[in-house]
Amino acid sequence: NVILDELNSAGFPAVTKYDVVGRGKQRGINVGEIVYDEIPKELLLIVVNDEDKY
C-alpha cells in the first residue's frame, strides 16, 4: 500500500488499519433511484509523539 509505505518512510511505522463503511460530506452516492449510504473505506489509526503531530 503506497500510503503505508510513505508513512513508514516518514518515520511512522506503527499503523493500525481498519476496513470500515461510512459516508462523509457526500452523504452517500445516488445511482438512479438507488442510494448507497454505506461506502467502503479504510481507517488508519496512527499514534505519534507530541513533537511529531504537525
PQR file with spaces between the fields and no chain letter, atoms N, CA, C, O and H, PARSE charges and radii, in Angstrom:
ATOM       1  N    ASN     1       0.844   -1.175    0.000 -0.4000 1.5000
ATOM       2  CA   ASN     1       0.000    0.000    0.000 -0.0000 2.0000
ATOM       3  C    ASN     1       0.893    1.243    0.000  0.5500 1.7000
ATOM       4  O    ASN     1       1.777    1.370    0.847 -0.5500 1.4000
ATOM       5  N    VAL     2       0.673    2.132   -0.917 -0.4000 1.5000
ATOM       6  CA   VAL     2       1.510    3.324   -1.094 -0.0000 2.0000
ATOM       7  C    VAL     2       1.478    4.211    0.150  0.5500 1.7000
ATOM       8  O    VAL     2       2.516    4.713    0.580 -0.5500 1.4000
ATOM       9  H    VAL     2      -0.045    2.029   -1.606  0.4000 1.0000
ATOM      10  N    ILE     3       0.315    4.402    0.720 -0.4000 1.5000
ATOM      11  CA   ILE     3       0.206    5.280    1.889 -0.0000 2.0000
ATOM      12  C    ILE     3       0.982    4.714    3.065  0.5500 1.7000
ATOM      13  O    ILE     3       1.698    5.450    3.745 -0.5500 1.4000
ATOM      14  H    ILE     3      -0.529    3.994    0.371  0.4000 1.0000
ATOM      15  N    LEU     4       0.849    3.411    3.317 -0.4000 1.5000
ATOM      16  CA   LEU     4       1.589    2.796    4.424 -0.0000 2.0000
ATOM      17  C    LEU     4       3.086    2.861    4.177  0.5500 1.7000
ATOM      18  O    LEU     4       3.854    3.068    5.117 -0.5500 1.4000
ATOM      19  H    LEU     4       0.268    2.814    2.765  0.4000 1.0000
ATOM      20  N    ASP     5       3.520    2.689    2.927 -0.4000 1.5000
ATOM      21  CA   ASP     5       4.942    2.808    2.590 -0.0000 2.0000
ATOM      22  C    ASP     5       5.448    4.222    2.847  0.5500 1.7000
ATOM      23  O    ASP     5       6.542    4.403    3.382 -0.5500 1.4000
ATOM      24  H    ASP     5       2.897    2.521    2.164  0.4000 1.0000
ATOM      25  N    GLU     6       4.662    5.221    2.471 -0.4000 1.5000
ATOM      26  CA   GLU     6       5.056    6.618    2.682 -0.0000 2.0000
ATOM      27  C    GLU     6       5.114    6.959    4.170  0.5500 1.7000
ATOM      28  O    GLU     6       6.033    7.647    4.614 -0.5500 1.4000
ATOM      29  H    GLU     6       3.773    5.074    2.037  0.4000 1.0000
ATOM      30  N    LEU     7       4.145    6.486    4.936 -0.4000 1.5000
ATOM      31  CA   LEU     7       4.179    6.716    6.383 -0.0000 2.0000
ATOM      32  C    LEU     7       5.415    6.074    6.999  0.5500 1.7000
ATOM      33  O    LEU     7       6.070    6.679    7.848 -0.5500 1.4000
ATOM      34  H    LEU     7       3.398    5.927    4.576  0.4000 1.0000
ATOM      35  N    ASN     8       5.738    4.861    6.580 -0.4000 1.5000
ATOM      36  CA   ASN     8       6.927    4.180    7.083 -0.0000 2.0000
ATOM      37  C    ASN     8       8.188    4.960    6.726  0.5500 1.7000
ATOM      38  O    ASN     8       9.074    5.121    7.565 -0.5500 1.4000
ATOM      39  H    ASN     8       5.206    4.370    5.890  0.4000 1.0000
ATOM      40  N    SER     9       8.276    5.446    5.486 -0.4000 1.5000
ATOM      41  CA   SER     9       9.440    6.226    5.045 -0.0000 2.0000
ATOM      42  C    SER     9       9.572    7.532    5.823  0.5500 1.7000
ATOM      43  O    SER     9      10.680    8.027    6.029 -0.5500 1.4000
ATOM      44  H    SER     9       7.556    5.314    4.805  0.4000 1.0000
ATOM      45  N    ALA    10       8.436    8.088    6.254 -0.4000 1.5000
ATOM      46  CA   ALA    10       8.444    9.342    7.006 -0.0000 2.0000
ATOM      47  C    ALA    10       8.721    9.121    8.493  0.5500 1.7000
ATOM      48  O    ALA    10       8.745   10.076    9.269 -0.5500 1.4000
ATOM      49  H    ALA    10       7.536    7.685    6.086  0.4000 1.0000
ATOM      50  N    GLY    11       8.931    7.859    8.892 -0.4000 1.5000
ATOM      51  CA   GLY    11       9.261    7.580   10.281 -0.0000 2.0000
ATOM      52  C    GLY    11       8.088    7.187   11.154  0.5500 1.7000
ATOM      53  O    GLY    11       8.174    7.244   12.381 -0.5500 1.4000
ATOM      54  H    GLY    11       8.912    7.083    8.261  0.4000 1.0000
ATOM      55  N    PHE    12       6.983    6.786   10.523 -0.4000 1.5000
ATOM      56  CA   PHE    12       5.795    6.359   11.265 -0.0000 2.0000
ATOM      57  C    PHE    12       5.451    4.915   10.889  0.5500 1.7000
ATOM      58  O    PHE    12       4.523    4.682   10.115 -0.5500 1.4000
ATOM      59  H    PHE    12       6.913    6.740    9.526  0.4000 1.0000
ATOM      60  N    PRO    13       6.198    3.942   11.435 -0.5600 1.5000
ATOM      61  CA   PRO    13       5.987    2.547   11.045  0.2800 2.0000
ATOM      62  C    PRO    13       4.788    1.880   11.729  0.5500 1.7000
ATOM      63  O    PRO    13       4.279    0.877   11.228 -0.5500 1.4000
ATOM      64  N    ALA    14       4.334    2.414   12.856 -0.4000 1.5000
ATOM      65  CA   ALA    14       3.254    1.773   13.612 -0.0000 2.0000
ATOM      66  C    ALA    14       1.901    2.324   13.176  0.5500 1.7000
ATOM      67  O    ALA    14       1.560    3.467   13.478 -0.5500 1.4000
ATOM      68  H    ALA    14       4.748    3.228   13.263  0.4000 1.0000
ATOM      69  N    VAL    15       1.139    1.505   12.468 -0.4000 1.5000
ATOM      70  CA   VAL    15      -0.162    1.916   11.945 -0.0000 2.0000
ATOM      71  C    VAL    15      -1.135    0.756   12.137  0.5500 1.7000
ATOM      72  O    VAL    15      -0.779   -0.404   11.927 -0.5500 1.4000
ATOM      73  H    VAL    15       1.417    0.576   12.223  0.4000 1.0000
ATOM      74  N    THR    16      -2.355    1.074   12.535 -0.4000 1.5000
ATOM      75  CA   THR    16      -3.426    0.086   12.573 -0.0000 2.0000
ATOM      76  C    THR    16      -4.423    0.466   11.494  0.5500 1.7000
ATOM      77  O    THR    16      -4.856    1.616   11.421 -0.5500 1.4000
ATOM      78  H    THR    16      -2.644    2.016   12.706  0.4000 1.0000
ATOM      79  N    LYS    17      -4.793   -0.509   10.643 -0.4000 1.5000
ATOM      80  CA   LYS    17      -5.707   -0.240    9.528 -0.0000 2.0000
ATOM      81  C    LYS    17      -6.987   -1.038    9.720  0.5500 1.7000
ATOM      82  O    LYS    17      -6.950   -2.245    9.961 -0.5500 1.4000
ATOM      83  H    LYS    17      -4.441   -1.443   10.702  0.4000 1.0000
ATOM      84  N    TYR    18      -8.116   -0.352    9.611 -0.4000 1.5000
ATOM      85  CA   TYR    18      -9.431   -0.977    9.733 -0.0000 2.0000
ATOM      86  C    TYR    18     -10.176   -0.826    8.413  0.5500 1.7000
ATOM      87  O    TYR    18     -10.105    0.227    7.779 -0.5500 1.4000
ATOM      88  H    TYR    18      -8.146    0.628    9.416  0.4000 1.0000
ATOM      89  N    ASP    19     -10.887   -1.864    7.995 -0.4000 1.5000
ATOM      90  CA   ASP    19     -11.844   -1.746    6.902 -0.0000 2.0000
ATOM      91  C    ASP    19     -13.172   -1.343    7.533  0.5500 1.7000
ATOM      92  O    ASP    19     -13.684   -2.036    8.411 -0.5500 1.4000
ATOM      93  H    ASP    19     -10.945   -2.720    8.510  0.4000 1.0000
ATOM      94  N    VAL    20     -13.723   -0.227    7.085 -0.4000 1.5000
ATOM      95  CA   VAL    20     -14.955    0.308    7.663 -0.0000 2.0000
ATOM      96  C    VAL    20     -15.921    0.677    6.546  0.5500 1.7000
ATOM      97  O    VAL    20     -15.542    0.713    5.376 -0.5500 1.4000
ATOM      98  H    VAL    20     -13.307    0.337    6.372  0.4000 1.0000
ATOM      99  N    VAL    21     -17.152    0.946    6.906 -0.4000 1.5000
ATOM     100  CA   VAL    21     -18.116    1.517    5.972 -0.0000 2.0000
ATOM     101  C    VAL    21     -18.645    2.797    6.591  0.5500 1.7000
ATOM     102  O    VAL    21     -18.764    2.907    7.812 -0.5500 1.4000
ATOM     103  H    VAL    21     -17.460    0.917    7.857  0.4000 1.0000
ATOM     104  N    GLY    22     -18.956    3.749    5.754 -0.4000 1.5000
ATOM     105  CA   GLY    22     -19.474    5.013    6.254 -0.0000 2.0000
ATOM     106  C    GLY    22     -19.688    5.979    5.112  0.5500 1.7000
ATOM     107  O    GLY    22     -19.627    5.613    3.938 -0.5500 1.4000
ATOM     108  H    GLY    22     -18.860    3.660    4.763  0.4000 1.0000
ATOM     109  N    ARG    23     -19.935    7.197    5.476 -0.4000 1.5000
ATOM     110  CA   ARG    23     -20.109    8.243    4.477 -0.0000 2.0000
ATOM     111  C    ARG    23     -19.577    9.532    5.052  0.5500 1.7000
ATOM     112  O    ARG    23     -19.566    9.733    6.266 -0.5500 1.4000
ATOM     113  H    ARG    23     -19.984    7.494    6.429  0.4000 1.0000
ATOM     114  N    GLY    24     -19.141   10.391    4.178 -0.4000 1.5000
ATOM     115  CA   GLY    24     -18.606   11.671    4.604 -0.0000 2.0000
ATOM     116  C    GLY    24     -19.518   12.788    4.156  0.5500 1.7000
ATOM     117  O    GLY    24     -20.741   12.691    4.255 -0.5500 1.4000
ATOM     118  H    GLY    24     -19.150   10.228    3.192  0.4000 1.0000
ATOM     119  N    LYS    25     -18.911   13.846    3.665 -0.4000 1.5000
ATOM     120  CA   LYS    25     -19.667   15.010    3.210 -0.0000 2.0000
ATOM     121  C    LYS    25     -20.643   14.666    2.093  0.5500 1.7000
ATOM     122  O    LYS    25     -21.683   15.309    1.950 -0.5500 1.4000
ATOM     123  H    LYS    25     -17.917   13.925    3.585  0.4000 1.0000
ATOM     124  N    GLN    26     -20.302   13.637    1.290 -0.4000 1.5000
ATOM     125  CA   GLN    26     -21.141   13.300    0.143 -0.0000 2.0000
ATOM     126  C    GLN    26     -22.466   12.661    0.557  0.5500 1.7000
ATOM     127  O    GLN    26     -23.391   12.589   -0.252 -0.5500 1.4000
ATOM     128  H    GLN    26     -19.457   13.115    1.406  0.4000 1.0000
ATOM     129  N    ARG    27     -22.571   12.197    1.803 -0.4000 1.5000
ATOM     130  CA   ARG    27     -23.786   11.567    2.332 -0.0000 2.0000
ATOM     131  C    ARG    27     -24.272   10.418    1.461  0.5500 1.7000
ATOM     132  O    ARG    27     -25.474   10.238    1.267 -0.5500 1.4000
ATOM     133  H    ARG    27     -21.820   12.256    2.460  0.4000 1.0000
ATOM     134  N    GLY    28     -23.350    9.659    0.951 -0.4000 1.5000
ATOM     135  CA   GLY    28     -23.698    8.514    0.119 -0.0000 2.0000
ATOM     136  C    GLY    28     -23.622    8.843   -1.354  0.5500 1.7000
ATOM     137  O    GLY    28     -23.289    9.963   -1.743 -0.5500 1.4000
ATOM     138  H    GLY    28     -22.373    9.805    1.109  0.4000 1.0000
ATOM     139  N    ILE    29     -23.934    7.852   -2.165 -0.4000 1.5000
ATOM     140  CA   ILE    29     -23.884    8.006   -3.618 -0.0000 2.0000
ATOM     141  C    ILE    29     -25.233    7.595   -4.186  0.5500 1.7000
ATOM     142  O    ILE    29     -25.771    6.550   -3.822 -0.5500 1.4000
ATOM     143  H    ILE    29     -24.204    6.942   -1.849  0.4000 1.0000
ATOM     144  N    ASN    30     -25.782    8.413   -5.076 -0.4000 1.5000
ATOM     145  CA   ASN    30     -27.029    8.088   -5.762 -0.0000 2.0000
ATOM     146  C    ASN    30     -26.715    7.572   -7.155  0.5500 1.7000
ATOM     147  O    ASN    30     -26.015    8.225   -7.929 -0.5500 1.4000
ATOM     148  H    ASN    30     -25.345    9.263   -5.372  0.4000 1.0000
ATOM     149  N    VAL    31     -27.242    6.385   -7.469 -0.4000 1.5000
ATOM     150  CA   VAL    31     -27.139    5.819   -8.815 -0.0000 2.0000
ATOM     151  C    VAL    31     -28.569    5.523   -9.243  0.5500 1.7000
ATOM     152  O    VAL    31     -29.149    4.502   -8.874 -0.5500 1.4000
ATOM     153  H    VAL    31     -27.811    5.855   -6.841  0.4000 1.0000
ATOM     154  N    GLY    32     -29.121    6.436  -10.028 -0.4000 1.5000
ATOM     155  CA   GLY    32     -30.537    6.311  -10.366 -0.0000 2.0000
ATOM     156  C    GLY    32     -31.365    6.481   -9.107  0.5500 1.7000
ATOM     157  O    GLY    32     -31.230    7.473   -8.392 -0.5500 1.4000
ATOM     158  H    GLY    32     -28.650    7.266  -10.328  0.4000 1.0000
ATOM     159  N    GLU    33     -32.226    5.502   -8.840 -0.4000 1.5000
ATOM     160  CA   GLU    33     -33.056    5.559   -7.640 -0.0000 2.0000
ATOM     161  C    GLU    33     -32.419    4.847   -6.450  0.5500 1.7000
ATOM     162  O    GLU    33     -32.983    4.837   -5.356 -0.5500 1.4000
ATOM     163  H    GLU    33     -32.335    4.696   -9.421  0.4000 1.0000
ATOM     164  N    ILE    34     -31.256    4.255   -6.660 -0.4000 1.5000
ATOM     165  CA   ILE    34     -30.576    3.522   -5.594 -0.0000 2.0000
ATOM     166  C    ILE    34     -29.626    4.461   -4.860  0.5500 1.7000
ATOM     167  O    ILE    34     -28.870    5.206   -5.484 -0.5500 1.4000
ATOM     168  H    ILE    34     -30.798    4.262   -7.549  0.4000 1.0000
ATOM     169  N    VAL    35     -29.671    4.420   -3.530 -0.4000 1.5000
ATOM     170  CA   VAL    35     -28.786    5.236   -2.700 -0.0000 2.0000
ATOM     171  C    VAL    35     -27.843    4.304   -1.945  0.5500 1.7000
ATOM     172  O    VAL    35     -28.282    3.424   -1.204 -0.5500 1.4000
ATOM     173  H    VAL    35     -30.285    3.815   -3.023  0.4000 1.0000
ATOM     174  N    TYR    36     -26.548    4.507   -2.141 -0.4000 1.5000
ATOM     175  CA   TYR    36     -25.533    3.764   -1.404 -0.0000 2.0000
ATOM     176  C    TYR    36     -25.013    4.691   -0.311  0.5500 1.7000
ATOM     177  O    TYR    36     -24.242    5.612   -0.582 -0.5500 1.4000
ATOM     178  H    TYR    36     -26.191    5.222   -2.743  0.4000 1.0000
ATOM     179  N    ASP    37     -25.441    4.440    0.928 -0.4000 1.5000
ATOM     180  CA   ASP    37     -25.021    5.335    2.006 -0.0000 2.0000
ATOM     181  C    ASP    37     -23.996    4.696    2.933  0.5500 1.7000
ATOM     182  O    ASP    37     -23.589    5.310    3.920 -0.5500 1.4000
ATOM     183  H    ASP    37     -26.067    3.692    1.148  0.4000 1.0000
ATOM     184  N    GLU    38     -23.577    3.485    2.632 -0.4000 1.5000
ATOM     185  CA   GLU    38     -22.502    2.847    3.380 -0.0000 2.0000
ATOM     186  C    GLU    38     -21.379    2.534    2.402  0.5500 1.7000
ATOM     187  O    GLU    38     -21.360    1.472    1.778 -0.5500 1.4000
ATOM     188  H    GLU    38     -23.907    2.986    1.831  0.4000 1.0000
ATOM     189  N    ILE    39     -20.449    3.465    2.276 -0.4000 1.5000
ATOM     190  CA   ILE    39     -19.349    3.386    1.321 -0.0000 2.0000
ATOM     191  C    ILE    39     -18.167    2.684    1.989  0.5500 1.7000
ATOM     192  O    ILE    39     -17.776    3.073    3.090 -0.5500 1.4000
ATOM     193  H    ILE    39     -20.464    4.327    2.783  0.4000 1.0000
ATOM     194  N    PRO    40     -17.580    1.647    1.348 -0.5600 1.5000
ATOM     195  CA   PRO    40     -16.397    1.003    1.929  0.2800 2.0000
ATOM     196  C    PRO    40     -15.218    1.973    1.970  0.5500 1.7000
ATOM     197  O    PRO    40     -14.925    2.650    0.984 -0.5500 1.4000
ATOM     198  N    LYS    41     -14.551    2.032    3.112 -0.4000 1.5000
ATOM     199  CA   LYS    41     -13.405    2.924    3.300 -0.0000 2.0000
ATOM     200  C    LYS    41     -12.374    2.226    4.171  0.5500 1.7000
ATOM     201  O    LYS    41     -12.632    1.152    4.714 -0.5500 1.4000
ATOM     202  H    LYS    41     -14.789    1.483    3.912  0.4000 1.0000
ATOM     203  N    GLU    42     -11.214    2.838    4.301 -0.4000 1.5000
ATOM     204  CA   GLU    42     -10.186    2.351    5.213 -0.0000 2.0000
ATOM     205  C    GLU    42      -9.894    3.442    6.235  0.5500 1.7000
ATOM     206  O    GLU    42      -9.769    4.614    5.881 -0.5500 1.4000
ATOM     207  H    GLU    42     -11.005    3.711    3.861  0.4000 1.0000
ATOM     208  N    LEU    43      -9.786    3.056    7.499 -0.4000 1.5000
ATOM     209  CA   LEU    43      -9.485    3.970    8.592 -0.0000 2.0000
ATOM     210  C    LEU    43      -8.096    3.635    9.111  0.5500 1.7000
ATOM     211  O    LEU    43      -7.820    2.490    9.468 -0.5500 1.4000
ATOM     212  H    LEU    43      -9.887    2.104    7.786  0.4000 1.0000
ATOM     213  N    LEU    44      -7.222    4.637    9.153 -0.4000 1.5000
ATOM     214  CA   LEU    44      -5.871    4.448    9.672 -0.0000 2.0000
ATOM     215  C    LEU    44      -5.771    5.083   11.043  0.5500 1.7000
ATOM     216  O    LEU    44      -6.157    6.237   11.232 -0.5500 1.4000
ATOM     217  H    LEU    44      -7.447    5.567    8.863  0.4000 1.0000
ATOM     218  N    LEU    45      -5.252    4.329   12.002 -0.4000 1.5000
ATOM     219  CA   LEU    45      -5.017    4.827   13.352 -0.0000 2.0000
ATOM     220  C    LEU    45      -3.515    4.917   13.540  0.5500 1.7000
ATOM     221  O    LEU    45      -2.807    3.913   13.466 -0.5500 1.4000
ATOM     222  H    LEU    45      -4.939    3.391   11.848  0.4000 1.0000
ATOM     223  N    ILE    46      -3.028    6.142   13.788 -0.4000 1.5000
ATOM     224  CA   ILE    46      -1.591    6.384   13.911 -0.0000 2.0000
ATOM     225  C    ILE    46      -1.352    7.123   15.224  0.5500 1.7000
ATOM     226  O    ILE    46      -1.944    8.176   15.463 -0.5500 1.4000
ATOM     227  H    ILE    46      -3.603    6.958   13.849  0.4000 1.0000
ATOM     228  N    VAL    47      -0.498    6.582   16.059 -0.4000 1.5000
ATOM     229  CA   VAL    47      -0.136    7.231   17.317 -0.0000 2.0000
ATOM     230  C    VAL    47       1.246    7.843   17.134  0.5500 1.7000
ATOM     231  O    VAL    47       2.191    7.163   16.737 -0.5500 1.4000
ATOM     232  H    VAL    47      -0.018    5.727   15.864  0.4000 1.0000
ATOM     233  N    VAL    48       1.352    9.147   17.433 -0.4000 1.5000
ATOM     234  CA   VAL    48       2.625    9.850   17.257 -0.0000 2.0000
ATOM     235  C    VAL    48       2.989   10.581   18.543  0.5500 1.7000
ATOM     236  O    VAL    48       2.133   10.832   19.392 -0.5500 1.4000
ATOM     237  H    VAL    48       0.583    9.699   17.756  0.4000 1.0000
ATOM     238  N    ASN    49       4.253   10.914   18.677 -0.4000 1.5000
ATOM     239  CA   ASN    49       4.713   11.743   19.784 -0.0000 2.0000
ATOM     240  C    ASN    49       4.211   13.164   19.594  0.5500 1.7000
ATOM     241  O    ASN    49       3.958   13.582   18.464 -0.5500 1.4000
ATOM     242  H    ASN    49       4.949   10.710   17.988  0.4000 1.0000
ATOM     243  N    ASP    50       4.062   13.913   20.681 -0.4000 1.5000
ATOM     244  CA   ASP    50       3.582   15.294   20.596 -0.0000 2.0000
ATOM     245  C    ASP    50       4.413   16.133   19.637  0.5500 1.7000
ATOM     246  O    ASP    50       3.859   16.944   18.894 -0.5500 1.4000
ATOM     247  H    ASP    50       4.268   13.573   21.599  0.4000 1.0000
ATOM     248  N    GLU    51       5.723   15.957   19.638 -0.4000 1.5000
ATOM     249  CA   GLU    51       6.572   16.785   18.770 -0.0000 2.0000
ATOM     250  C    GLU    51       6.415   16.436   17.285  0.5500 1.7000
ATOM     251  O    GLU    51       6.876   17.195   16.433 -0.5500 1.4000
ATOM     252  H    GLU    51       6.173   15.299   20.241  0.4000 1.0000
ATOM     253  N    ASP    52       5.780   15.315   16.959 -0.4000 1.5000
ATOM     254  CA   ASP    52       5.588   14.908   15.561 -0.0000 2.0000
ATOM     255  C    ASP    52       4.174   15.158   15.053  0.5500 1.7000
ATOM     256  O    ASP    52       3.865   14.784   13.921 -0.5500 1.4000
ATOM     257  H    ASP    52       5.406   14.699   17.651  0.4000 1.0000
ATOM     258  N    LYS    53       3.310   15.772   15.841 -0.4000 1.5000
ATOM     259  CA   LYS    53       1.902   15.845   15.467 -0.0000 2.0000
ATOM     260  C    LYS    53       1.579   16.865   14.383  0.5500 1.7000
ATOM     261  O    LYS    53       0.469   16.840   13.851 -0.5500 1.4000
ATOM     262  H    LYS    53       3.561   16.076   16.760  0.4000 1.0000
ATOM     263  N    TYR    54       2.491   17.756   14.035 -0.4000 1.5000
ATOM     264  CA   TYR    54       2.202   18.725   12.966 -0.0000 2.0000
ATOM     265  C    TYR    54       3.242   18.663   11.892  0.5500 1.7000
ATOM     266  O    TYR    54       3.163   19.405   10.913 -0.5500 1.4000
ATOM     267  H    TYR    54       3.393   17.777   14.467  0.4000 1.0000
